[in-house]
Amino acid sequence: VTRAVVIGGGASGVLAAVALADRPGVDSVTVVERSVRVGPGLAYGTAAPHHLLNSPAGRMSAIDEEDGHFVAWSAAHGTPVAPAGFAPRRQYGDYLAAVFDDLVGAEAGRVTAVRDEAVGIDLAPDGAVVRLAGGGALDADRVVLALGNPPPIGRGATARVLAVADPWAPGALDGIEDGSVLVLGTGLTMIDVATTLTRRAPLLRVTATSRGLLLPRRHLDAPVPPGPGLRPRDASLGALLSAFDERLRAARREGRPWQAEVDGVRPQVNGLWAALSVGDRRRFVERVSRRWEVHRHRMAPAVAAEVSALREDGRLRIEPLTDARAFTAVIDATGPRATAAPGWSRLLDGLIRSGSARPDALGIGIDVTAEGAVRDAAGSASPVLWLLGPGRRGTQWESTAVPEIRQHAVALAAAAA
Ligand SMILES: Cc1cc2nc3c(=O)[nH]c(=O)nc-3n(C[C@H](O)[C@H](O)[C@H](O)COP(=O)(O)OP(=O)(O)OC[C@H]3O[C@@H](n4cnc5c(N)ncnc54)[C@H](O)[C@@H]3O)c2cc1C
């Protein structure tokens, strides 16, 4: 392998560049990012200082086998955070940008960034040409798609009130100053939206609604070691759920927090997921995933305290939807749509249309091998085209958070280069 091109310069793109640059066989790494800066991407581009990471800082290193790297960088830059603490997300975005800039500096011409949008990939058996919106093109031996999360579907757009289809779009929440706001979704995005709006407009009321009305749980103030994980009697969803129930009962008996049991299962998730039948995966998504996700993706304690105070004051209500017309604005916080859904990425649409990529069996993401090689319409793994990040969700359920993306980046680089 000589030339690697990474498309997308968010967390996944940076982690891919770090891992690829570490391989001696790679002559050049080019990151194509359409926005101003490589590093923050969508998740860590938020300017609001109260938007905190939902993982402890000690788990957020961008460098494999250097767990303390983010913590040490934060201390050196005058914004210290303890390994068990929760840093602002924008601080993490600055960190990722610094990691990338340092790599560019240290590798003197071997690692570079191109500010442009990749709009097409012409694939050959042993290489590719990446076409750019600006008219240019890049020759590559390996291409890594690190395109990130698609925007939400934009539910609520038919309500006859101000509708915000994508709360992450720049300035999307500007001008919502008073009245009562309906937020569709009760997950972490709703919490970002509710805290932002109520901090800015003290008289504003927020009602959040979803099918199950489940709110993310909170992290423990002091971390505890992860539990032992599951030993299910077979690879079915039923066996997994009963093994997990058993663990929770044991934890309760022994006075250990449930958070430890969830954290103990996390490293097993992709192996357990791969062994499930497609029918069981579908049943998990439809019936179990929401409950799992609110326990797995938890709020920082400070955020949880703010949410509790808002609920006690009646400024945030979590309740079933009655009449959307009673609100002055409706905001879609239901989270990203499926990566495989058409219409959000010209690049991905083209790859699926030409048969170079296909949706996974559940239609959530893109079908890839365990190392991230993209499968074509016939199911053959490409030696050239790879994918990293949330788009792997259907094949690897745990693929959206930094600790997993970092591991996946290292495995991808080893397999691809
Ligand atoms: C609000 C939010 C908060 C989160 N908080 C945490 C957290 O605290 N801890 C954690 O571990 N995980 C968190 N996550 C999970 C998150 O998915 C990952 O941590 C990570 O940020 C995903 O990065 P990414 O690079 O895959 O995607 P993105 O951040 O979406 O970046 C993708 C990048 O690709 C670029 N791009 C896309 N298509 C093209 C193209 N065709 N040409 C050029 N550029 C392109 C985009 O401009 C963008 O910069 C959070 C996610 C969200 C949405």
The ligand as a Gaussian input file, in Angstrom:
#p B3LYP/6-31G(d) Opt

LIG

0 1
 C      -23.916000      14.912000      19.857000
 C      -23.036000      13.714000      19.984000
 C      -22.277000      13.529000      21.139000
 C      -21.428000      12.420000      21.272000
 N      -20.692000      12.281000      22.411000
 C      -19.830000      11.237000      22.532000
 C      -18.995000      11.082000      23.699000
 O      -19.064000      11.867000      24.627000
 N      -18.151000      10.018000      23.762000
 C      -18.061000       9.119000      22.737000
 O      -17.255000       8.179000      22.825000
 N      -18.853000       9.231000      21.634000
 C      -19.715000      10.255000      21.507000
 N      -20.501000      10.377000      20.387000
 C      -20.439000       9.327000      19.349000
 C      -19.805000       9.806000      18.055000
 O      -20.503000       9.115000      17.033000
 C      -18.343000       9.464000      17.916000
 O      -17.660000       9.738000      19.093000
 C      -17.613000      10.236000      16.813000
 O      -17.705000      11.616000      17.052000
 C      -18.053000       9.916000      15.444000
 O      -17.137000      10.594000      14.609000
 P      -17.188000      10.480000      13.057000
 O      -15.909000      11.084000      12.575000
 O      -17.495000       9.095000      12.675000
 O      -18.437000      11.367000      12.630000
 P      -18.675000      12.941000      12.495000
 O      -18.311000      13.649000      13.727000
 O      -20.074000      13.109000      11.995000
 O      -17.647000      13.410000      11.370000
 C      -17.771000      13.092000      10.013000
 C      -17.021000      14.128000       9.222000
 O      -16.987000      13.746000       7.859000
 C      -17.178000      14.871000       7.043000
 N      -17.708000      14.387000       5.774000
 C      -18.794000      13.588000       5.587000
 N      -18.943000      13.296000       4.271000
 C      -17.919000      13.914000       3.629000
 C      -17.540000      13.971000       2.253000
 N      -18.234000      13.339000       1.303000
 N      -16.435000      14.684000       1.930000
 C      -15.721000      15.331000       2.905000
 N      -16.036000      15.300000       4.211000
 C      -17.131000      14.608000       4.571000
 C      -18.119000      15.756000       7.822000
 O      -17.987000      17.097000       7.450000
 C      -17.661000      15.499000       9.270000
 O      -16.701000      16.434000       9.704000
 C      -21.356000      11.469000      20.238000
 C      -22.140000      11.651000      19.089000
 C      -22.964000      12.761000      18.948000
 C      -23.778000      12.924000      17.691000

